[in-house]
Amino acid sequence: MSEQEFSYSRARLEALAQQVLDEAKRNGATACEVDVSEGFGLSVSVRRQEVETIEHNRDKGIGVTVYLGQRRGNASTSDFSAEAVAKTVAAALSIARFTAEDDCAGLPEAALLARNVQDPNLCFPWHVPVDAAIEIARRSEAAALAVSPLITQTEGASVSAHQSHFISANSLGFMAGYASTRHHISCCAIAGAGDDMQRDDWYSGQRDPRDLAAPEAIGEYAARRTLARLGAKKLKTRRVPVVFEAPLAAGLIGSFVYAASGGSLYRKTSFLVDTLGKQIFPRFLRISERPYLVKGLASSPFDDDGVATRDREVVEDGVLQGYFLSTYSARKLGMQTTGNAGGSHNLLVEPGQHDLSGLLKEMGTGLFVTEVLGHGIDYVNGDYSRGAAGYWVEDGEIAYPVHEVTIAGNLKKMFKGIVAVGNDVAVRGSKHCGSILIDRMTVAGQ
């Protein structure tokens, strides 16, 4: 990729990072870390074939953290001038002087920092002109509208192309960074009339624009998902097996990550406190972390602290093998960082033998959930309660759509109650997961 696409070269970002480190040292900081970044992109949206929005963005910033012993201060600026850099460092130092000491504050151990970092090859620019992006969005929406006269309108279709690069550095000699891209196409369709109005959407997001699904396929699938929801019924309250569609199953894994992350653990606001080495999933379940996955949406050779990432098995035979820890949270727990400052890196839930159809057949009779609403999760005790919509399944076949129900359970029991994971893997950010069948949950309706 040509650096001319950015306003600032990699060498310039490195020079700015070094300038911050030098300024901090000169003014008495005992340690310093800095991030310098730049990004730009295009987003367009259309509705009823008319252009709704066209947005160009170009952002840049410097984030500075300084230490005075074990007192810490942070400041940031979007101004790259020498005067602004000096003022930002001074502001961070001023904050540090008035901050209480924290015996867990500080840079990572030098031995854990990433060295000789290679370009992870995550940058695939999409040089899509505005007119072309609009046409792609129109094609996606037109495909949705063409599926059936029952598709009465849409919430539109959108296209976005973004790329960025950054440099992270600290006073222990670490300095590294890379460029990356993220592109999306999405469409949302609306069907029905009167009291039976339904909507659904679909999207494709990739590092490489060549890997994006065809815009027509996205629009058509969004429309067919919407049509399938017409005539939705309510259910009487019952306890039944539940299948979470793959994108929602990825959300369940996200709940696991949150509960197993350092901040939740040292604050003791997680139901997974003191579960390391214990079985929290059924024995067949494995979750692997792969930071170096080719074109992975969460790939990175180092975390936000500069600590080198590594492949590892987070869950093996259902047993929790490791938490998600930053340098700070690890110290609070008396442990070592896992290279997860900033979040998890490409979590792969090992798929089972069934596709979605096979998973529904294994469930037999129960609820297939395709949408959840609200944020009813208590991470302290694991209680889970969310609004939901989907389909009632009988004898392994979808019988009719369902809406306005609540699904409830407890994440501890839900995790242990996973019966099977489908091979219909969906990638949603850092989670790669197929649909998940859970043995029993309460479905509350009429």
C-alpha positions, 0 to 999 in steps of 0.5 A: 500500500502506498503511504501517499494515501495517508496524509502522514507517512509511517516515518512521520508517525514514528517521529511524533511518537518519539517526540512525545517520549522525549518531551515526557522524559525531559519534563520528569516523567518516569515512564511514558506510552503513546499512540499516534494514529490517522484514518480516513474513509467513505460512507454512503447510504441510500433509501428508496434509491435516493442518496441519504448520506455521503460522509467523508472522514479523516481523523488523526490523534495522539494519546499520551499516558505518563507516569510519575512513579506509580501515578498516572496521567492521560491526555490527547490531542488531534493537533500534530504541531510541536506546540500541541505535543508539548502542551499535551504532555504537560497536561498529562503530567499535570494530571499525574501529579494530582492522581493517587498512587496505584501500585498496579500502574506502570508499563508492562515488563520489558520481556513481554513486549513485542519485538521485531514486529512484522506487518500483519498484512491487514490492509486492503484499500478499497478505492471506491469512488462515491458514485460507485459506492452509491451504485453498490448500495442501490443494487443491494436495496433494489435486490431487496425490493425485487424479492416480493411486493410484500417488501413495502419499503426499506431502512436503506442500504449502506456502503463504507470503506475505511483504512487507518494506520498507527504507531504505538510506543513506550519508554522501554524501547517498544515502537511498532504499528501497522495499517489496516482496513475495514469495509462493509455493505449492509441492507435492511428491508421492511415488509407488511402493513398495519399491525404486521410490520416486520424488518430484518437486515444483513451485512457483510464486513471484511478487511479485503473488499474482494471478500465482501458478499455481493450487494445483491445477495445481501439485499435479497437475504435481508428481504427473505429474512424479513418476509419469513417474519410476517405473521409472527405469533406470541407464545405462552410461557414455557421451558424449552430448548433454544437455538441461538442463530450464529450471529447471536451465538457470537454475542453469547461468546462475547458475554463469556469474554466480558465475564472472563476479562480482568476488569470484571474479575478484579472488581468481583463483578463477574460470575466467573471469579475464581473459575480458572481451571474449572469446567464452565462449558460441556467437555466437547467445547473448545475456544481458541484464540488466534491473533495471527489469523489471515485477514482476521478482524481482530488480528494483531501482533501485540495488544494495546499495552504493546505486549506480544500476542500468542495463539492459545486455547482459552477453553479446552474440554470445557475447562477455562484455561485462561482469562483475558488480562491486560497488564493492569488487570493482571497485576490487580489479580496477581497474575501475568498479562495474557496480551488482551489489553483492548480485547480478545483476538479472533476467538474460534469456537470449534464447530460441530457436525451439524449445519443449522438445519441439522441443529434444529432437527437435533433440538426437535421442538423449541425456539430458534432465536434470530433477534435479541433486544435489550441488555438484561444481563447481570454479570455478577450472578449470571442472570440472563433475560432479554426480549427475543424474536425468531421461530417456533420449531416442531419436529425439527422444522420451522413451524411459524415466526415468533415475536414479543417473547422474553428468553431467560436463564442463567449464563452459568447454566446456559454455558454448561447446557450447550448441547451442540455448536453448528458448523454454520460459522458466522464472523462477528468482529473477534468471534467466529461461532456457529449457531448454539443449541442450549438444552433449556431456557424459560420462554416467557410470552402471553 
